[in-house]
Amino acid sequence: MAVPLVQLSPRPANPPRPAAGFLAGQRKPAWLKVPAPGGRNYLQVKAMMRELGLHTVCEEARCPNIGECWEHHAATFMILGDVCTRNCAYCAVAHGTPAPYDPVEPVRLAEAVERMGLRHVVITSVDRDDLPNGGAEAFAACVTEIRRRLPDTTVEVLIPDFKGSERALGIVLDAGPAILNHNLETAERLYRLARPGGRYDRALRLLADARRLGGPGQLTKSGIILGLGEEWDEVLTCMRDLRRAGVDILTLGQYLRPTDGHLPIARYYAPEEFAELAAIGRRYGFRHVQASPLTRSSYHAWEQVDRAKESVPS
């Protein structure tokens, strides 16, 4: 991996883990229970997505926050179809052979953003290892079309690793997204089990390259899901590695098993533990840390960009 962009002070002894969470196998804790979606705005957003033939990670990944976010007219759009070429053991998105790329999708997506009146939009995708540059051109087209229609709307892209292609990353960055996001997801020890198509060092290198290619004004972001079997010290190692790669914004949330065919939950983390990790993250130098049991990569993303811009630059 390249020389780190951010130099941290000598590593202190890791803070002790709060004795708050508990092992899985017990009843789901109360802090993970959310109301079923179904409000007026939620139904309007759902109808519009079907009308325009769009996909959202909110639905495909079975996000527990879908009711809250859609009621606020916030959604994370998933481009390049709803079938992934990889098969991560924690992810609810279907895997297999994807449909051909639809070149009109960026126009439909921008129309949805305009109709929803979004100030901040998040765009992600399935992995498309079957496409040249992993579908980077599709991300760029979406960013360009949204900025053409809505120049004041900030765009966040949550990209795959593009198999480490600097060319693909450059195509996305040249379109000018406000935030470049790629999730580290879990500890290096668990990558072969949880994320067999990815590589820990490749994810960190992509984020470091994004800072280098995007320049000093480029915000970068990453996320970690907790409860796959990682140790407390491994979480802190992930956080420090992300800071060394120059990441500005960090999200931490609880893993929730989509089906019995996915990796089991090893442990539920309590709200107090997430609060402690957020405090540690701020000490490490992240410009913003969003951490709670229900946090997902784009949860309250519209607030994260403002807070990161207001904080002291890295």
C-alpha positions as CSV (number, residue, x, y, z in Angstrom):
1,M,0.0,0.0,0.0
2,A,1.2,3.5,-0.7
3,V,2.7,5.8,2.0
4,P,-0.2,7.0,4.2
5,L,-1.6,10.5,3.5
6,V,-2.2,11.2,7.1
7,Q,0.4,10.7,9.8
8,L,-1.0,9.7,13.2
9,S,0.7,10.2,16.5
10,P,2.4,7.1,18.0
11,R,-0.3,4.5,18.8
12,P,-1.5,4.7,22.4
13,A,-2.8,1.7,24.3
14,N,-6.3,0.9,22.9
15,P,-9.2,2.2,25.1
16,P,-11.0,-0.6,26.9
17,R,-14.2,-1.9,25.5
18,P,-17.3,-0.7,27.3
19,A,-19.1,-3.6,29.0
20,A,-22.5,-2.9,27.4
21,G,-23.4,-5.1,24.4
22,F,-24.2,-8.8,24.4
23,L,-23.7,-11.9,22.3
24,A,-26.2,-12.7,19.6
25,G,-28.7,-15.6,20.2
26,Q,-30.7,-13.5,22.6
27,R,-33.8,-11.6,21.6
28,K,-33.1,-8.6,19.4
29,P,-32.4,-5.6,21.7
30,A,-35.0,-2.9,22.0
31,W,-32.8,-0.2,20.4
32,L,-32.9,-2.1,17.1
33,K,-36.7,-2.1,16.8
34,V,-38.2,0.5,14.4
35,P,-41.8,1.2,13.3
36,A,-42.9,-0.4,10.1
37,P,-42.7,2.0,7.1
38,G,-45.9,3.3,5.5
39,G,-46.3,7.1,5.9
40,R,-47.6,9.3,3.1
41,N,-44.2,10.5,1.9
42,Y,-42.9,6.9,2.0
43,L,-45.7,5.7,-0.3
44,Q,-45.1,8.7,-2.6
45,V,-41.4,7.9,-2.9
46,K,-42.1,4.2,-3.4
47,A,-44.6,5.0,-6.2
48,M,-42.1,7.3,-7.9
49,M,-39.3,4.8,-7.8
50,R,-41.5,2.2,-9.6
51,E,-42.8,4.8,-12.1
52,L,-39.2,5.8,-13.1
53,G,-37.9,2.2,-12.9
54,L,-35.2,3.1,-10.3
55,H,-33.6,0.9,-7.6
56,T,-32.6,2.0,-4.1
57,V,-30.2,0.3,-1.7
58,C,-32.8,1.2,0.9
59,E,-35.0,-1.6,-0.5
60,E,-32.5,-4.0,-2.0
61,A,-30.4,-4.1,1.2
62,R,-33.5,-4.1,3.5
63,C,-32.3,-1.1,5.4
64,P,-34.1,-0.6,8.8
65,N,-34.1,3.2,8.2
66,I,-36.2,3.1,5.0
67,G,-39.3,4.5,6.7
68,E,-37.5,7.4,8.4
69,C,-35.5,8.3,5.4
70,W,-38.3,8.1,2.8
71,E,-40.6,10.1,5.0
72,H,-37.9,12.8,4.8
73,H,-37.8,12.4,1.0
74,A,-34.2,11.0,1.3
75,A,-33.1,7.8,-0.6
76,T,-29.9,6.2,-1.7
77,F,-30.2,5.4,-5.4
78,M,-28.7,2.2,-6.7
79,I,-27.6,2.3,-10.3
80,L,-26.5,-0.4,-12.8
81,G,-29.3,-2.7,-11.9
82,D,-30.1,-4.8,-8.8
83,V,-28.0,-7.9,-9.4
84,C,-24.4,-7.9,-8.2
85,T,-21.5,-9.8,-9.7
86,R,-20.1,-10.5,-6.3
87,N,-21.5,-12.4,-3.3
88,C,-20.7,-10.8,0.0
89,A,-21.8,-13.0,2.8
90,Y,-23.5,-10.2,4.8
91,C,-25.3,-8.4,1.9
92,A,-29.0,-8.8,1.0
93,V,-28.5,-7.7,-2.7
94,A,-29.0,-10.4,-5.2
95,H,-26.0,-11.8,-7.0
96,G,-25.7,-13.4,-10.4
97,T,-25.6,-12.2,-14.0
98,P,-26.7,-8.6,-14.3
99,A,-28.9,-7.1,-17.1
100,P,-27.2,-4.9,-19.7
101,Y,-26.5,-1.3,-18.6
102,D,-29.3,1.2,-19.4
103,P,-27.7,4.4,-20.7
104,V,-30.9,6.4,-20.0
105,E,-30.7,5.6,-16.2
106,P,-28.8,8.8,-15.3
107,V,-31.6,11.0,-16.8
108,R,-34.3,9.1,-14.9
109,L,-32.3,9.3,-11.7
110,A,-31.8,13.1,-12.1
111,E,-35.5,13.5,-12.7
112,A,-36.3,11.7,-9.4
113,V,-33.8,13.9,-7.5
114,E,-35.4,17.0,-9.1
115,R,-38.9,15.9,-8.2
116,M,-37.9,15.1,-4.6
117,G,-36.2,18.5,-4.3
118,L,-33.1,16.9,-2.7
119,R,-30.2,19.1,-1.4
120,H,-28.0,16.1,-1.1
121,V,-28.2,12.8,-3.0
122,V,-26.4,9.5,-2.5
123,I,-25.7,7.2,-5.4
124,T,-24.4,3.7,-5.1
125,S,-24.3,0.6,-7.2
126,V,-24.0,-3.1,-7.3
127,D,-20.6,-4.4,-8.3
128,R,-20.4,-4.7,-12.0
129,D,-17.1,-6.6,-12.7
130,D,-18.6,-7.5,-16.1
131,L,-18.4,-3.9,-17.4
132,P,-15.4,-1.9,-18.6
133,N,-14.1,0.3,-15.7
134,G,-16.7,-1.4,-13.4
135,G,-19.4,1.0,-14.5
136,A,-17.5,4.2,-13.5
137,E,-18.9,6.0,-16.5
138,A,-22.4,5.5,-15.2
139,F,-21.5,7.1,-11.9
140,A,-20.0,10.1,-13.8
141,A,-23.0,10.4,-16.0
142,C,-25.4,10.5,-13.0
143,V,-23.3,13.2,-11.2
144,T,-23.0,15.3,-14.4
145,E,-26.8,15.1,-15.1
146,I,-27.8,16.0,-11.5
147,R,-25.3,18.9,-11.4
148,R,-26.6,20.1,-14.8
149,R,-30.2,20.2,-13.5
150,L,-29.5,21.1,-9.9
151,P,-26.2,22.9,-9.5
152,D,-26.8,23.6,-5.8
153,T,-27.4,19.9,-5.0
154,T,-24.4,18.1,-3.5
155,V,-23.8,14.5,-4.8
156,E,-22.2,11.7,-2.8
157,V,-21.1,8.5,-4.6
158,L,-20.7,5.2,-2.7
159,I,-18.6,3.3,-5.2
160,P,-17.3,-0.3,-5.5
161,D,-13.6,-0.9,-5.5
162,F,-13.4,-1.1,-9.3
163,K,-10.8,-3.9,-8.8
164,G,-8.3,-1.2,-7.8
165,S,-8.5,0.6,-11.2
166,E,-7.1,4.2,-10.8
167,R,-8.6,5.0,-14.3
168,A,-12.1,4.1,-13.1
169,L,-11.7,6.1,-9.9
170,G,-10.5,9.1,-12.0
171,I,-13.5,8.9,-14.2
172,V,-15.8,9.3,-11.2
173,L,-13.8,12.0,-9.6
174,D,-13.6,14.0,-12.8
175,A,-17.4,14.4,-12.6
176,G,-17.0,16.3,-9.3
177,P,-18.9,14.5,-6.6
178,A,-18.9,16.3,-3.2
179,I,-18.1,13.1,-1.3
180,L,-16.3,9.9,-2.5
181,N,-17.4,7.0,-0.3
182,H,-16.2,3.4,-0.3
183,N,-16.9,1.2,2.7
184,L,-14.2,-0.8,4.3
185,E,-16.9,-2.8,6.0
186,T,-15.0,-5.1,8.3
187,A,-11.6,-6.2,9.8
188,E,-8.9,-7.5,7.5
189,R,-9.1,-11.0,9.2
190,L,-12.7,-11.4,8.2
191,Y,-12.4,-10.3,4.5
192,R,-12.1,-13.8,3.1
193,L,-15.2,-14.9,5.0
194,A,-17.4,-11.8,4.6
195,R,-16.2,-10.1,1.5
196,P,-14.4,-12.7,-0.7
197,G,-14.4,-10.5,-3.8
198,G,-12.7,-7.6,-2.1
199,R,-9.4,-6.9,-0.4
200,Y,-8.7,-4.9,2.7
201,D,-5.6,-3.2,1.3
202,R,-7.3,-2.4,-2.0
203,A,-10.1,-0.6,-0.3
204,L,-7.7,1.5,1.7
205,R,-5.6,2.3,-1.3
206,L,-8.7,3.4,-3.3
207,L,-9.6,5.8,-0.5
208,A,-6.1,7.2,-0.3
209,D,-6.0,7.6,-4.1
210,A,-9.3,9.4,-4.0
211,R,-7.8,12.0,-1.7
212,R,-4.7,12.3,-3.9
213,L,-6.5,12.5,-7.2
214,G,-9.4,14.6,-6.0
215,G,-7.3,17.3,-4.4
216,P,-7.5,19.0,-0.9
217,G,-11.2,19.8,-1.3
218,Q,-12.3,16.3,-2.0
219,L,-14.2,14.8,1.0
220,T,-13.8,11.0,1.5
221,K,-15.9,8.7,3.5
222,S,-16.0,5.1,4.6
223,G,-18.0,2.8,6.9
224,I,-17.7,-0.3,9.1
225,I,-20.4,-2.7,10.1
226,L,-20.1,-4.3,13.6
227,G,-21.2,-7.7,14.7
228,L,-19.6,-10.0,12.2
229,G,-17.1,-11.4,14.7
230,E,-14.5,-8.7,14.9
231,E,-12.7,-7.9,18.1
232,W,-12.8,-4.4,19.7
233,D,-9.1,-3.8,18.9
234,E,-9.7,-4.8,15.3
235,V,-12.4,-2.1,15.0
236,L,-9.9,0.5,16.3
237,T,-7.3,-0.8,13.8
238,C,-9.8,-0.3,11.0
239,M,-10.5,3.3,12.2
240,R,-6.8,4.1,12.4
241,D,-6.1,2.6,8.9
242,L,-8.9,4.8,7.5
243,R,-7.5,7.9,9.0
244,R,-4.1,7.1,7.6
245,A,-5.8,6.9,4.2
246,G,-7.1,10.4,4.7
247,V,-10.8,9.5,5.2
248,D,-12.8,12.5,6.5
249,I,-16.2,10.9,7.4
250,L,-16.8,7.6,9.2
251,T,-20.0,5.6,9.8
252,L,-20.4,2.7,12.2
253,G,-23.5,0.6,12.5
254,Q,-24.8,-2.8,13.7
255,Y,-24.8,-5.7,11.3
256,L,-28.3,-7.2,10.9
257,R,-28.6,-10.6,9.3
258,P,-30.8,-10.3,6.1
259,T,-31.7,-14.0,6.0
260,D,-30.7,-17.4,7.5
261,G,-28.5,-17.9,4.5
262,H,-26.2,-14.9,5.4
263,L,-23.5,-14.7,8.0
264,P,-24.9,-14.9,11.6
265,I,-24.7,-12.0,14.0
266,A,-21.8,-12.6,16.4
267,R,-22.6,-9.8,18.7
268,Y,-25.0,-6.9,19.3
269,Y,-23.2,-3.6,20.2
270,A,-25.0,-1.3,22.6
271,P,-25.6,2.4,22.0
272,E,-22.9,3.2,24.7
273,E,-20.3,1.3,22.7
274,F,-21.2,3.2,19.5
275,A,-20.9,6.5,21.5
276,E,-17.4,5.4,22.7
277,L,-16.3,4.5,19.2
278,A,-17.6,7.9,18.0
279,A,-15.5,9.7,20.7
280,I,-12.4,7.6,19.7
281,G,-13.0,8.5,16.1
282,R,-13.1,12.2,16.9
283,R,-9.8,11.8,18.8
284,Y,-8.3,10.0,15.8
285,G,-9.1,13.1,13.7
286,F,-12.2,12.2,11.6
287,R,-14.1,15.4,10.6
288,H,-17.4,13.7,11.4
289,V,-18.4,10.3,12.9
290,Q,-21.9,8.9,12.6
291,A,-22.2,5.9,14.9
292,S,-25.3,4.2,16.3
293,P,-26.9,0.7,16.1
294,L,-29.1,1.8,13.2
295,T,-26.5,3.9,11.3
296,R,-25.9,2.9,7.7
297,S,-23.6,4.4,5.2
298,S,-26.0,7.0,4.0
299,Y,-28.0,7.5,7.2
300,H,-28.5,11.2,7.7
301,A,-26.0,11.8,4.9
302,W,-27.5,15.2,4.2
303,E,-26.3,16.3,7.6
304,Q,-22.8,14.6,7.4
305,V,-21.7,16.7,4.4
306,D,-22.5,20.0,6.2
307,R,-20.8,18.9,9.5
308,A,-17.7,17.7,7.7
309,K,-17.4,21.0,5.8
310,E,-17.7,23.0,9.0
311,S,-15.0,21.1,10.8
312,V,-11.3,21.7,10.7
313,P,-9.7,20.3,7.5
314,S,-7.6,17.1,7.7
